[in-house]
Amino acid sequence: MIQQLRAVAAAGLFAFLAACGGPPPGIPPQFSDAAPHAWRGRMPIHYDIHGVDVSRYQGEINWSAAGRGGVSFAFIKATEGGDLVDPYFTRNWTAARIAGVPRGAYHFYYFCRTAEEQAAWFISHVPREPGALPPVLDIEWTRSRTCPVRREPEWYRSEATRFVNILHQYYGQRPVIYTTVDFFRENEMWRMGPEEFWLRSVAGHPSAVYPGHAWGFWQWTGTGLADGFSGQVDLNAFAGSRSDWLGWLARRSQR
């Protein structure tokens, strides 16, 4: 599946001049960017499916307006470490479902708790629910004052693998792994094998920023503007076409 997404993402790329503002080429007009970077490299012609990732920082969300405005999926922050729960998780989880927006939950990883502790914490707060998207592991450099440790790349990959395996066993779907440019590169995350990645890249297409690496989702801005949100929100593209998306939902939604 990942290789198919990779092929779709690579198809139809064209060279372009660096943009001075607005979202990158190929983004539908209903989405915008409050603080865009100058885009560089090669860009895709078009992406059909876009979504958001949210936490308490978005405050109250009008999920019905978001769905009508083209938000096709949402990843909602649920937990962090082994003792934090996003206070907006339950309301967002319920409201997105009522509005008909496919949604999954994500966990923000804390490097001074074990993978087992964090997986148990996530499982205790995120229901195993038919139709939900696969869970997400958000693993990136945290710059945490309470956990400033740095370890060898193998350690981070091992932690991620153990966490993902536990959630896979419980939810029946292999989690998606979200990460950033520096964390992916410095910890050689591609060595984890055929996992599905959600990659952040706000100034260039993943084909240029993560050359040769497959991806399923692309976070193209952290300062997006979309219907249903009173402020800025992270915006993300799915790697395939609309028909690919429907197939992905059929395979990857929880049963």
N, C-alpha and C positions, 0 to 999 in steps of 0.2 A: 504493500500500500504506500509506504513512504517513497519508494522508488517511482511509483506512478505520480505522486504529488510533485516529486522533484522534476520529473519530465514535464509536467504541466507548467510548473513555475518557470522552467527554462525556455519553454516555447514562446515564440513571438517577441523576444526581447529586441529592443532597438536602442541605438545610441541617441543621446540627447544632450543639449547644453544645460549646464548647471542652472537650476531654478533659483530665483531670488526670494520666492515666498509661496505660500499656499501648500497644499498637500502634494505629494509626488504624482507624476503622471499615472493615469490608470485608476485613480481613486474617484468614486462617484461624487457628483457635485453636492449632495446633501451632507457630506462630511467635510470639515475644514480643520485648520490648525492655527491655534492662537499664537504660536511662537515657532514657526517652521525653520528647519535648518536649510542651508543651501544644498540641494540634492546633487549627487555626482554619480558618475559611472553609467551603467546600463540599467534600464528600467523596463518592466513589463508593460504591455499595452493596456491591460485591463484586468481587474479582479472583481468578480461578481459578489463575493460574500464577505461581509465585514461585521465585526463585533467589538465588544468592549470588555475590559476587565475593571472591576470596581472594588472599592473598600469603603470604610466609613468616611473617607475624605471626600467622596462625592455627595454625602448628605442624602437628602430625600431625592429619590429618582422617580420620574414618571415613566414607568416601564411600558405602559400602553403607547405613549408618545414615542418612546425609543423604538419599539417594535414597528410602529407605523412609519417611522423615519428611516428604516433600513437596517436597524441593528438585528442581525440574524443569529447572534449567539452572545453569551455573556459568561465570563469566568469571574466568580464571586469569591472574595477573600473570606475564608472561614476561620483559620487558625494560624498561630505563629508559635514556634517553639513547642514547649510542653505545658504552657500555662496561660496562654493568651487566646481569646476568642474575639473576633471582630464584632463589635456591638450591633452592627447593621446586617450581619449575615442572615439571620432568620427572616427578617422582613424582606431583604432583597431576594432570598431564595424562594420565598412564597410568592412575592409580587411578580417576579419574572415568570414563574410558572403560570400564574393566573393570566398574565398578558400574552402567553404563548411564545415567549422567547426561550429557546433552548439554553440551558445553563448547567454549568459545572462548578465545583468548588475547588479553591486552591489553598495550599499550605505554604507559608513562608518559613523557610528552613533556618534554624538557629544552631550554630555549630558547637555549642556547649551542652547539648542534649543528645542522647542517642537516637538513632533512627527508629528503634523500637518504641521509645517513649513518645516520640513525635507522631509516629503512625497511629499509636493507640489514642493519642489526644485528638487527632483529626477524626478517626473513626467514631469516637465518642460524641462528636458534634455534627457530623455530616451524615444524613440518612442514606441508606442504600435504597435508592428509589428508581423504579423503572422509568426509562426515558431520560434520566439525567445524563449529562455528558461525562466522559471519564474524568476522574480527579486529576489535579495538576500539582506537581511539585515545583515550587518557585525556589530555585537555588541560585544565589548570586552573592557577591561580596556585600556584607552587611555594615561594615564599619562600626560594629557594635562596641560600646564602651564596656559592657559587661562580659564580652566574649571576644577579645582582640586577637585570639590565636590565629596563626597561619600554619598550615600543614602541607605535606607533600600532595601532589595531584591525585595519587592513587587513593589517598584517604577520602577525598571528596567524592570520587567516583564510587568508592565502596559504600559510603554513607547513602548516596543517592540510590544505588542499586538495592540496598537492603530496604530502604523506605518504599521504593516503587514496588518491590516484590510483595511486601506485606499488604499494600493497598490493592494490588492486583488480585491477590488471593481473596481479599474480603469483598471487593466490589465487582469482581468478574471482568473488569476492563483494565487494560494496561494504562497506567497514568501517562499523561503528557508531561514533558519536562520543559519548563520555562527557564531561560537563562539569558545572560547578557554577553556582549562581545568579549570583554576582558576575562570574565569567569570561564567562558567556553574555551577561549584560547589558552589561558594560563593553566587550566586543569585538564586540557586535552579531552574534553567531554565526548568527542566523537568516538573515543575508545570504549564507551559504554556499550556499543553495539547498535543494533537496529531499533533504537527507541524513537518515538515520535517527539520532535522538538518544536517548541514555540520560541522563536528567536527575536530578540530585541535588536532593532537597527533603525535609528531615527535620522540618519544622514546618507544612507546608501542602501541599495537593494541587497538582500541577503546573498544573492549570487556573487556579489562583489565583496561583501563584508565577511561572509562565511564561505569562501570559494570551495566548491566541491561537496558541500554538506547538504543533506536533505533536510527539509523542514515541512511542517504541516500548517503552522500559523506564524505570522510575522507581525510583531508590534512595531508599527511604523511611526507612531508619535506618542509622547506622553502628555501632550498639550492639545489634545483634540477637542473639537466642538461637534456636538450632535444633538438632535432633538431628544428631549426628555431629561437633559442634564442642565442644571443652572450654571455650572462652571466647567472646568476642563476635565477631560477623561482620556484614558489610554484608548487608542484605536488600533484595531488589528485586522489583518486580512487573512483569509483562508487561501491555501495554495492552489486550489482547483476551481473548476467552473461550478455553476449552479447544480448541474447534474452530478458532478463529483461530490458536492456537498451533501446531496440527498443520499448518495451511496455511503458516504462517510458516516452520516447520522445512523443509517440502518446498521452499519457494522459496529459503530463505536458507542452508541447509546447503551446505557445499562438496561438489563432485562430483569 
